[in-house]
């Protein structure tokens, strides 16, 4: 549903360069997909069919929030796992069993759950690094994109699939597993590289630019250690030819840092350095997490123009560590913000991510002048997010010509009463409850607490019923996966004890 026009009247408007972060009260006119004007609008010049949204001088119009890193396939699993280190967590998060292969309807519903939660909170754009286990079939890819199309959110979707055996992704497994276990982990990945490239061909041909450009493709290697250099290069070629973001998890955990010395193929090089030496570190890349990066890695990231996706809530949930925010920003590395996924978020809540980004770096030990300011966190949310999506001139601001992805907040709510400092209250106080209207691509998708695009109650009811039926299969798969827990725990603890020349943990 695309509105022919909307006029926001008497609203405050987010302006990062203005004193206090706002201008107005003033008007904002939306025509079609884009913002047509910011400033007092002559009502006689407004098209007769234009909807008028009154701001009453106490509503704030901000750019739609950008969730720059997300995995939708876990949307139906929120809160179902305890906090565990990533390598252990992944045993239970997405076991590769045929019984858990999602049907197209399951994929549609779980994607819609996340999209609706995001839209209600003012998130208008998501980058979905979708792992469709065991392999991405065209009907499931179509279901994911259809859910985003129907719900009305802006989405970039990639296929996050490893191509190497499990035994190649982690350190020390040969030392902690018996021969039979190791043989199982040396079995090939579920889908060949050629088959995955065919899946990308379907994704790009069918969905890149769909819904008037609201849906677009991206590419993902999952992580450098999980794919071959040849497949990495093929996706980089695809990224270059279509100007697609390339997603790559890098140095999220200490175990990933250890790979530099424990796997001969890396020859002592970090995953960032190894990627750079392959000639694949570029400005199109979203480097996800970047917790255990050193100074050399940061210099390489800065020189490449890559964007780092910061996921502070997920990093805390999985005990990964705290990303060196100040060192990255000081080097000029663009930073965006992401939820990561609903199973380690566990709410698909960008306001919670914003708040955590504003808080967690105060325990870095750095002088208080170097802690992130509220303005800086919001810059990561909006400008960094738009850069990650590769639409810096179209998203992340409220200016004429930009796409009309907007969230309207009521400043008479508890979070903003009394109104002291808009940036500070956006970062430390705001929640999705303050959002009274969400607009994507010029269309109002949430209005006064109601989703306008789909029958939300019916979708939630269907999801409750369907995933309750599926739950015993999930539990059975997790019980089977538990057999690997002692060995994986031994591997993680050995990595934790290894000397890597830095620490990203606090409070020890």
Buried (B, 14 or more C-beta within 10 A) or exposed (E): EBBEBBBBBBBBBBBBEEEEBBBBBBBBBBBBBBBBBBEEBEEEEBEEEBEEBEBEEBBBBBBBBBBBBBBBBBBBBBEBBEEBBBBBBBBBBBBBBEEBBBEBBBBBBBBBBBBBBBBBBBBBBBBBBBBBBBBBBBEBBBBBBBBBBBBBBBBBBBBBBBBBBBBBBBBBBEEBBEEEBBEEBBEEBBBEBEBBBBBBEBBBEBBBEBBEBBBBBBBBBBBBBBBEBEBBBBBBEBBEEBEBBBBBBBBBBBBBBBBBBBBEEBEEBBBBBBBBEEEBBBEBBBBBBBBBBBEEBBBBBBEBBBBBBBBBBBBBBBBBBBBBBBBBBEBEBBBBBBBBBBBBBBBBBBBBBBBBBBBBBEEBEBEEEBBBBBBBBBBBBBBBBBBBBBBBEBBBBBBEEBBBBBBBBBBEBEBBEEBEBBBBBBBBBBBBBBBBBBBBBBBBBBBEEEBBBBEBEEBBEBBEEBBEEBEEEBEBBBEEBEEBEEBBBBBBBBBBEBEBEBEBEEEE
